[in-house]
Amino acid sequence: MNKLYRTWSLMSASWRILKEDKKLLLFPMMSGISCLAVMASFAIPAVLTGQWRPPAHSASQSQLATYYGLLFLYYYCNYFVIVFFNTALIACAVSRLRGGEPTIADGLRAAGARLPLIAGWALASATVGLALRVLEDRSERVGEFVAALLGMGWTVVTFLVVPILVVEGKNPISAVKESGLLLKKTWGEQLAGSFSFSMITFLFSIPAVAVIFLGIYSGNALAMGVCIFVGIIYFLLLALVQSALETIFQTAVYLYARNNEIPPGFHEELLKNAMVRK
């Protein structure tokens, strides 16, 4: 319940910022559309050629190299898109939290100026992502468990990497080190997030699930179609809002950790308790 309360408080603070500048939602929207385009560009050829299935344990080295090589390219392109638009959103969020009036063009220009850094961080993220995927595929249940633990650790350590890339312009390796140091200096070692935006989002998604269920239960084709359409649109909007709120919160945490700066709408106690010891 404490985690739920902290998450709600942090989301509320981030929501107040988003309400003041609703155009920030355009960045996760553009990111989502671009990610769908990237997925289609890889998925359609993979399905048509039958290369979408993970290779069996008995697969040859060439089959493994081809499959994981294509998977790495997909990861890289996907991460590049996500980091690019996150960079644009964070640049605008930093300006907004410091009293500025950023535009969409300002965010895109900031991301464009960081293209080499974005490319480098996408490469690092894709490499880690592929390594974890290989571990999962090759080691079955044990690999899945270890990969999940490593993935969570990587997520925590790199939590402030993109804000550092945006504000300080450091290269990805330096940004990872700096992210770890800032988190350690501010909250101590062996950190875990004491928040879960996805938990609140899940609660907000229940009405959409109910609408879809009622549509299917009605047995009427028109009602079913309308309910499913409304539910899908609701889910998409919810995902956009969650993405924007998480990025605004990430920016607020960075400003607090770097400069002990309390952004408008946030309380110091909330930011102090955003991370806890494992």
Contacts in CASP RR format, 6 or more apart in sequence:
PFRMAT RR
TARGET T0000
AUTHOR 0000-0000-0000
METHOD contacts of the structure
MODEL  1
MNKLYRTWSLMSASWRILKEDKKLLLFPMMSGISCLAVMASFAIPAVLTG
QWRPPAHSASQSQLATYYGLLFLYYYCNYFVIVFFNTALIACAVSRLRGG
EPTIADGLRAAGARLPLIAGWALASATVGLALRVLEDRSERVGEFVAALL
GMGWTVVTFLVVPILVVEGKNPISAVKESGLLLKKTWGEQLAGSFSFSMI
TFLFSIPAVAVIFLGIYSGNALAMGVCIFVGIIYFLLLALVQSALETIFQ
TAVYLYARNNEIPPGFHEELLKNAMVRK
2 194 0 8 1.000
3 194 0 8 1.000
3 195 0 8 1.000
3 196 0 8 1.000
3 199 0 8 1.000
4 199 0 8 1.000
4 200 0 8 1.000
6 194 0 8 1.000
6 195 0 8 1.000
6 270 0 8 1.000
6 273 0 8 1.000
6 274 0 8 1.000
7 195 0 8 1.000
7 196 0 8 1.000
7 197 0 8 1.000
7 199 0 8 1.000
7 200 0 8 1.000
8 200 0 8 1.000
9 267 0 8 1.000
9 270 0 8 1.000
10 195 0 8 1.000
10 197 0 8 1.000
10 249 0 8 1.000
10 266 0 8 1.000
10 270 0 8 1.000
10 274 0 8 1.000
11 197 0 8 1.000
11 200 0 8 1.000
11 245 0 8 1.000
11 249 0 8 1.000
13 249 0 8 1.000
13 252 0 8 1.000
13 265 0 8 1.000
13 266 0 8 1.000
13 267 0 8 1.000
13 270 0 8 1.000
14 244 0 8 1.000
14 245 0 8 1.000
14 246 0 8 1.000
14 248 0 8 1.000
14 249 0 8 1.000
14 252 0 8 1.000
15 245 0 8 1.000
16 265 0 8 1.000
17 93 0 8 1.000
17 96 0 8 1.000
17 97 0 8 1.000
17 248 0 8 1.000
17 263 0 8 1.000
17 264 0 8 1.000
17 265 0 8 1.000
18 24 0 8 1.000
18 25 0 8 1.000
18 241 0 8 1.000
18 244 0 8 1.000
18 245 0 8 1.000
18 248 0 8 1.000
20 96 0 8 1.000
21 92 0 8 1.000
21 96 0 8 1.000
21 102 0 8 1.000
23 103 0 8 1.000
23 104 0 8 1.000
24 89 0 8 1.000
24 92 0 8 1.000
24 93 0 8 1.000
24 96 0 8 1.000
24 244 0 8 1.000
24 248 0 8 1.000
25 240 0 8 1.000
25 241 0 8 1.000
25 244 0 8 1.000
26 104 0 8 1.000
27 85 0 8 1.000
27 86 0 8 1.000
27 88 0 8 1.000
27 89 0 8 1.000
27 92 0 8 1.000
27 104 0 8 1.000
27 107 0 8 1.000
27 244 0 8 1.000
27 247 0 8 1.000
28 85 0 8 1.000
28 89 0 8 1.000
28 239 0 8 1.000
28 240 0 8 1.000
28 243 0 8 1.000
28 244 0 8 1.000
28 247 0 8 1.000
29 240 0 8 1.000
30 85 0 8 1.000
31 81 0 8 1.000
31 82 0 8 1.000
31 84 0 8 1.000
31 85 0 8 1.000
31 86 0 8 1.000
31 243 0 8 1.000
32 81 0 8 1.000
34 81 0 8 1.000
34 85 0 8 1.000
35 78 0 8 1.000
35 81 0 8 1.000
35 82 0 8 1.000
38 74 0 8 1.000
38 77 0 8 1.000
38 78 0 8 1.000
38 81 0 8 1.000
39 74 0 8 1.000
39 78 0 8 1.000
41 77 0 8 1.000
42 70 0 8 1.000
42 73 0 8 1.000
42 74 0 8 1.000
42 77 0 8 1.000
43 52 0 8 1.000
45 51 0 8 1.000
46 52 0 8 1.000
46 70 0 8 1.000
51 66 0 8 1.000
51 67 0 8 1.000
51 70 0 8 1.000
54 67 0 8 1.000
54 137 0 8 1.000
55 63 0 8 1.000
55 64 0 8 1.000
55 67 0 8 1.000
57 138 0 8 1.000
59 67 0 8 1.000
68 130 0 8 1.000
68 133 0 8 1.000
68 134 0 8 1.000
71 130 0 8 1.000
71 133 0 8 1.000
72 126 0 8 1.000
72 127 0 8 1.000
72 130 0 8 1.000
75 125 0 8 1.000
75 126 0 8 1.000
75 129 0 8 1.000
75 130 0 8 1.000
76 122 0 8 1.000
76 123 0 8 1.000
76 126 0 8 1.000
79 121 0 8 1.000
79 122 0 8 1.000
79 125 0 8 1.000
79 126 0 8 1.000
80 118 0 8 1.000
80 119 0 8 1.000
80 122 0 8 1.000
83 118 0 8 1.000
83 121 0 8 1.000
83 122 0 8 1.000
83 125 0 8 1.000
83 162 0 8 1.000
84 111 0 8 1.000
84 112 0 8 1.000
84 115 0 8 1.000
84 118 0 8 1.000
85 111 0 8 1.000
86 162 0 8 1.000
86 247 0 8 1.000
87 107 0 8 1.000
87 110 0 8 1.000
87 111 0 8 1.000
87 112 0 8 1.000
87 114 0 8 1.000
87 118 0 8 1.000
87 162 0 8 1.000
87 165 0 8 1.000
87 166 0 8 1.000
88 104 0 8 1.000
88 107 0 8 1.000
88 108 0 8 1.000
88 110 0 8 1.000
88 111 0 8 1.000
89 107 0 8 1.000
89 244 0 8 1.000
89 247 0 8 1.000
89 248 0 8 1.000
90 162 0 8 1.000
90 163 0 8 1.000
90 166 0 8 1.000
90 247 0 8 1.000
90 250 0 8 1.000
90 251 0 8 1.000
91 102 0 8 1.000
91 106 0 8 1.000
91 107 0 8 1.000
91 110 0 8 1.000
91 111 0 8 1.000
91 166 0 8 1.000
92 102 0 8 1.000
92 103 0 8 1.000
92 104 0 8 1.000
92 106 0 8 1.000
92 107 0 8 1.000
92 110 0 8 1.000
93 247 0 8 1.000
93 248 0 8 1.000
93 251 0 8 1.000
94 163 0 8 1.000
94 166 0 8 1.000
94 167 0 8 1.000
94 251 0 8 1.000
94 255 0 8 1.000
95 101 0 8 1.000
95 102 0 8 1.000
95 106 0 8 1.000
96 102 0 8 1.000
97 248 0 8 1.000
97 251 0 8 1.000
97 252 0 8 1.000
97 255 0 8 1.000
97 263 0 8 1.000
97 264 0 8 1.000
98 263 0 8 1.000
99 264 0 8 1.000
110 166 0 8 1.000
111 118 0 8 1.000
112 118 0 8 1.000
114 165 0 8 1.000
114 166 0 8 1.000
114 169 0 8 1.000
117 165 0 8 1.000
117 169 0 8 1.000
117 170 0 8 1.000
117 171 0 8 1.000
117 172 0 8 1.000
117 175 0 8 1.000
118 165 0 8 1.000
120 171 0 8 1.000
120 172 0 8 1.000
121 161 0 8 1.000
121 162 0 8 1.000
121 165 0 8 1.000
121 172 0 8 1.000
121 175 0 8 1.000
123 172 0 8 1.000
124 172 0 8 1.000
124 173 0 8 1.000
124 176 0 8 1.000
128 151 0 8 1.000
128 154 0 8 1.000
132 147 0 8 1.000
132 150 0 8 1.000
132 151 0 8 1.000
133 147 0 8 1.000
135 143 0 8 1.000
135 146 0 8 1.000
135 147 0 8 1.000
135 150 0 8 1.000
136 143 0 8 1.000
136 144 0 8 1.000
136 147 0 8 1.000
139 146 0 8 1.000
152 192 0 8 1.000
156 183 0 8 1.000
156 191 0 8 1.000
156 192 0 8 1.000
156 193 0 8 1.000
157 176 0 8 1.000
157 179 0 8 1.000
157 180 0 8 1.000
157 183 0 8 1.000
158 176 0 8 1.000
158 179 0 8 1.000
159 179 0 8 1.000
159 183 0 8 1.000
159 250 0 8 1.000
159 253 0 8 1.000
160 178 0 8 1.000
160 179 0 8 1.000
160 180 0 8 1.000
160 182 0 8 1.000
160 183 0 8 1.000
160 250 0 8 1.000
160 253 0 8 1.000
160 254 0 8 1.000
160 257 0 8 1.000
161 172 0 8 1.000
161 175 0 8 1.000
161 176 0 8 1.000
161 179 0 8 1.000
162 250 0 8 1.000
163 250 0 8 1.000
163 251 0 8 1.000
163 254 0 8 1.000
164 170 0 8 1.000
164 175 0 8 1.000
164 178 0 8 1.000
164 179 0 8 1.000
164 182 0 8 1.000
164 254 0 8 1.000
165 172 0 8 1.000
165 175 0 8 1.000
167 254 0 8 1.000
167 258 0 8 1.000
168 175 0 8 1.000
168 178 0 8 1.000
169 175 0 8 1.000
170 178 0 8 1.000
182 254 0 8 1.000
182 257 0 8 1.000
182 258 0 8 1.000
183 191 0 8 1.000
183 257 0 8 1.000
183 275 0 8 1.000
184 191 0 8 1.000
185 257 0 8 1.000
186 256 0 8 1.000
186 257 0 8 1.000
186 275 0 8 1.000
187 274 0 8 1.000
187 275 0 8 1.000
187 276 0 8 1.000
187 277 0 8 1.000
188 277 0 8 1.000
189 277 0 8 1.000
190 277 0 8 1.000
190 278 0 8 1.000
191 275 0 8 1.000
191 276 0 8 1.000
191 277 0 8 1.000
191 278 0 8 1.000
192 275 0 8 1.000
192 276 0 8 1.000
192 277 0 8 1.000
192 278 0 8 1.000
193 274 0 8 1.000
193 275 0 8 1.000
193 276 0 8 1.000
194 273 0 8 1.000
194 274 0 8 1.000
194 275 0 8 1.000
194 276 0 8 1.000
195 249 0 8 1.000
195 274 0 8 1.000
197 242 0 8 1.000
197 245 0 8 1.000
197 246 0 8 1.000
197 249 0 8 1.000
198 242 0 8 1.000
201 238 0 8 1.000
201 239 0 8 1.000
201 242 0 8 1.000
204 238 0 8 1.000
205 234 0 8 1.000
205 235 0 8 1.000
205 238 0 8 1.000
207 234 0 8 1.000
208 230 0 8 1.000
208 231 0 8 1.000
208 234 0 8 1.000
208 235 0 8 1.000
208 238 0 8 1.000
211 227 0 8 1.000
211 230 0 8 1.000
211 231 0 8 1.000
211 234 0 8 1.000
212 227 0 8 1.000
212 228 0 8 1.000
212 231 0 8 1.000
214 227 0 8 1.000
215 223 0 8 1.000
215 224 0 8 1.000
215 225 0 8 1.000
215 226 0 8 1.000
215 227 0 8 1.000
215 228 0 8 1.000
216 224 0 8 1.000
216 227 0 8 1.000
216 228 0 8 1.000
218 224 0 8 1.000
218 227 0 8 1.000
249 274 0 8 1.000
251 263 0 8 1.000
252 263 0 8 1.000
252 266 0 8 1.000
252 271 0 8 1.000
253 271 0 8 1.000
253 274 0 8 1.000
255 261 0 8 1.000
255 263 0 8 1.000
256 262 0 8 1.000
256 263 0 8 1.000
256 266 0 8 1.000
256 268 0 8 1.000
256 271 0 8 1.000
262 268 0 8 1.000
262 271 0 8 1.000
END
